[in-house]
């Protein structure tokens, strides 16, 4: 009997439960037992696991978050933790690990794979920035939430003749800002990939005002920064185990700077974790399910050290090494489309 350990690491996102369900259900068809590892890599270090049966995954498909819990634990911060992790893999008879996560979780998976531990990766993040896959699940849901928020902000912005700044997630890549910004008809989209010029933003907003459009929507990714600023604006200098600070504050920064430059009232909405919570869209449920089925199939084939990925409309297996080599930043052709509408 093959025993598959499943874990979810990093920031949660809608669709994680759909993957867990798909791995357990497909695994059962392949004759596997499943073990849930609690709170990402932390569960494997601490030996915190639980059996996962067909019954434990009943009804979780539409549920947001993760029934397994998550953490930003990096076992490679400490030699002894890597040893504990290896000991627990042996202790619980885990033959393969399905690690569902973003750049950090998959980076750990890749290192473990190189040490001979049988791992399969599944890419998740609302940020959509995992390399080697066209899309991650969670992204479509986040885009839907942000688009709805922009639609709502539009009506009130127009009524009050205000500039509304909407701060969205996106640490290294501005996918959410770009796609939801295009979908919501944003008048300016600021992303981490391109440092922004405050004078240019002001120019666009003023041009709109002068054309009689006395309101504007600016969508800014939390990781976006003005030209000349060394680092993105953070809520605190505290870092997680992968060295990331908690971002946040660029929306307020923009409000202050734009109010100095424009004769308009500027307000900020920070969408924060609203973007990550709640039920996945149908699109994300299907993508997550396809990823989970493909991950269980890779375990069956003993094709380890791979990550399932979406390429075009097909699910393929790519080396974990390739997936973690580069972050997938925003496609500039798409960003160009957004910018056609600035100042109009
Ligand atoms: O990685 C996804 C993400 O949502 C980023 O956009 C954001 O910077 C980060 O997670 C926030 O994580 P946390 O909820 O741990 O603060």
Boltz pocket constraint, residues with backbone or C-beta under 6 A from the ligand:
constraints:
  - pocket:
      binder: B
      contacts: [[A, 11], [A, 12], [A, 102], [A, 125], [A, 126], [A, 127], [A, 169], [A, 170], [A, 171], [A, 222], [A, 245], [A, 246], [A, 247], [A, 276]]
      max_distance: 6.0
